[in-house]
Amino acid sequence: MIGIYRNSFKNVPALTIVDTEKQDQPLPVFIYFHGFTSAKEHNLPQAYMLAQKGYRVILPDSAFHGEREEDLSKKELDMKFWDIVYQNLKDLQDVKDELDRLDLVLDRRIGVGGTSMGGITTSAALTMYPWIQASAVMMGSPKIVDFAERTIKGAEQAGLHVPLTQEDLDEMYDSLAGIDLSRQMDKLVGRPLFFWHGDADPVVPFEHSYDFYNEAIKLYKNPENIRFLREVGRDHKVSRFGMVEMVNWLELVL
């Protein structure tokens, strides 16, 4: 039987989805981050499918989301987008450290994935954490600086007030460059990486992940370790097909 357990890792609220008979045993682990304005519970379908394959799946709540939600306006939350991504990156290490302390990871087999903002987090994490063994980016952008610039430009074109000076923006872009995977492809070092993206996505540009994939595959000695799944006509919502393909692929590489 697959169980869903509500717990926390160093004050990071999360759900753990795992076979109840194996919950105290070391298992391969997959940590999956939700998207902006979403919450951990929204990713239970893919977590359940992975747990059926023998994985321990951890679904954390991001800052200002789910159990960590605060009384913020949409505009206030929008302005915290990159703060949330940075906090996700810190939370990821905290979750990993706690899993190691509890001896719940089998043979250092830890993968990371996420949807939209969670996919952006995953791409950034690959620039920081060599312990990540495999990753799945579901309609996220590995071109973080380009995505940030596009978001700001879109807001300005829509007539929205952006309370940041050009100096503030330049400082933000410089900081984001440090976790921009498209500018540090060498840090992939052949690690298995899966992309899913709908080519009609109006939120996160399909081209960001697709163009990245076409460049990154040239660095892989084994091209089977990097896969891009394009879903024609799909918008900004992961399909069941995408979830199933992600799970099947991860079973081969993690």
N, C-alpha and C positions, 0 to 999 in steps of 0.2 A: 504494500500500500504506500502511496506517495503522501507524505505529510507536509503541511504548511505551518511553519513555526515563526512566531513573531519574536524577534530578539533585537539586540543591539551589539555593535562592535565599537568599543571605545566611544560610546555616546552617539554612534551613527545608527539610527533606527533602520531595521531591515527585515525582510522576510527571508527565511531559509526554506527552500523546497528540496526535499530529499526523501529517498526510500526510508520509511520509518524503521526498518530492521537494520539499516546501516548508518543511522544518523550519528552515531558515536565513533564510527570508523573513519580512517583516512580515505578520502575519495578525491578524484579529480574535481576541480572547482571551476565554476564559471560565474563571474561577477558581472551583472548586467544593469546598466544605468538607464533610467527612463528619460523621456523628453521634457522640454520646457512646458510648464503648467500641467504636467502629468503627475503620476505618483507610482510608487513601486508596484501596487496591486494591478496596474494596467498591463504588466508584462508577465502575468501568471501563465498565459497559454504556452509561450515558448519555454518558460521555466519548467513547467510540468513535463513538456516533451523531452527536455534535456534530463530531468530527474529520472524519467522512465529509462533513459539510456545509461543510468548509473552515475550521473553527476550530482554533486552538491551545488545548488544554484543559490546565489546570494543576490537579492534585489534590494539595494539601499534606497532610501529616500534622499534626494538632493536637498541642499539648503533651501529654505523658504518654500518647500514642497511637502505634501503629505503630512506626516506627523510633525514636520518642522515648519509648517506653514505659519506665516505671520500676517498681520493685518496690513497688507500692502496694496496699493492701487496697482492697476495694470502697468501704468507708466513707471512707477517705482520698481516693480518687478522687472520690467524690461531693462531698466538701467543697471540691474544687478546680474544680467546674463553672464558676463565673463567672470564676475566674482563667484558665481555658482559653479562655473566650470573649474576654476582654480580650487574651490573647496572640494569638488568631486575628486580632483587629483590627490588632494591630501587625504580625503576619506578613503580612497582606494588603498593607499599604503597602510592606513590604520586597520582596515578590514583584513588585509593580507597579513599584517603583523599578528593580529588576534587569532586568525586561523592557524598560523604557524605555532603560536603559543599553545593552542589547544590541540596541536598535532592532528589537524583535520584535513591536511592536504596530502594526497598520495603522490609520491615521487616528484614533487615540485610542479605538478601539472595544474597550472592556473591559467585560465583564459579570461579575457575581458571583452565585453561588447556593450552596445547600447543603441538606442533609437534617437535620431535627430540630435538634440543636445547631448544625449548619451553617446551617440556615435562620434560627435565632435570631441567629447571627453576621451573616448577610446583612442582616437587618432593622436591626441595630445599625449596620452599616457605612454604611447609607444616611443615617444621621444625621451621619456624620463625613466622608465622601468624595464630594465633588461630581463627581469624575472617573468614578464608576461610571455607565455608560451604560444598563444594563439589569440586572434582577435576577430571580432565581427562588427562591421560598421554598417548599420542599417539607416539609410538615407541621412548620413552625416557628411560633414565636409572635412577632408584632411588638409584643406587650404584655408587655415584659420584666419590669416591676415586678410586674404581676399574676401572671405565671408564677412568679417567685421567691417571692412570698407564698404562692401555692398549694402550691408544693413544700415549703416550710417547714411550713405547716399540715398537709399530708399526712403528713409525717414525724412530727410531734407526735401526730397522731391515731393513728398506727400504733404509738405507744409508743416511738419511737426517740429517743435522746438527741441533741439538737441543741446542740453545744458553742459556742453563741453567746448572748451576753446580748441583751436587748432593745435596748440601746444599739448593739451590734454590728449587729443586724438593721436598725435605723433608718438607720445609716450606710451599710450595703450598699444599701438601697432608694434612698436619696438619690443614691448614686453611679450606680446603674443607671438612674435617671430621666434621667440625662444622655445615655444611648444608647437610650432607649425611643422607638421610632419612632411609637408611638401617641400620644405626647405632643408630637411634633414633625412632624406630617404635612406642614407647609409645606415641609419639606426634601425631599420627594419631587419637587417642581417638575415634575410631569408625566412623570417618567422611567418608562419601561416596567417593569412589575412583574407577575410571574406567581405565583399561588398554586396549589398543589395540596394537598388535605387530605382524608383519609378521615374521614367523619362518625362513625365508631365508634372513633376514636383514644382509647385509655385513658391515654396518656402526655402528649401535648401537646394541650390542649383545642382541638377543632375551632372552637369559638365565637371563640377569640382571633383567628384569621386571618379568619374569615368576617365577624365584626362589624367588624373593622378595614376589610376590603374595602368593605363597605357604606357606611362613612363616607368612606373615601379616594376612592372613585369620584366623589364629589360635587366634589372638587377638580380633577378632570381635565377639561381642555377637550376632549380627545380620549379618550372612555371606552374606545376600543379599545386604549389603552396600558396598561390594567390589566385583568387577567383572573383570575377565580377558578374553579378546576376542583374541584368537589365529587365525591368518589367514595363512593357510598352503600354502607354496610356495611363499608367498608374500615377496618382497624385501623392500627397504627403501623408500616406497611411500605409503601414506595413501590411501586406497581404498574408493570408494563411500560407499561400505558396512560398512566399519569402521566408516565413518562419520555419516551415518544414525543411526547406533547402538549407537554411543556416544550421539547423540541428543535425541534419544528415552529414553535412560537410564537417562540422566540428567533431562528430564521432570518428571521423577518419584521421584527424590531425591532432586531437588533444586527448 
